[in-house]
Amino acid sequence: MIMNGLSTYMMGFEQEPAQGWNYWRWYFIKEHLSGILCGAAIIFVLFGLVLYGWVELFKNLKKH
């Protein structure tokens, strides 16, 4: 009986939160939306610059 109670107490952190996982997922997204968007914008700009560099390189190679 003691082991069952202890096991239930120790496994409590793995249970679904009272608000549900969907609540906490949207809470995290709303709290960190600006950081997520800034990170995505930085990655997008860097990818664009690399792509532009490759396009210009191939244009210059075709001319010569």
ABEGO torsion letter per residue (X at the ends): XAAAAAAAAAAAAABBBAAEAAAAAAAAAAAAAAAAAAAAAAAAAAAAAAAAAAAAAAAAAAAX
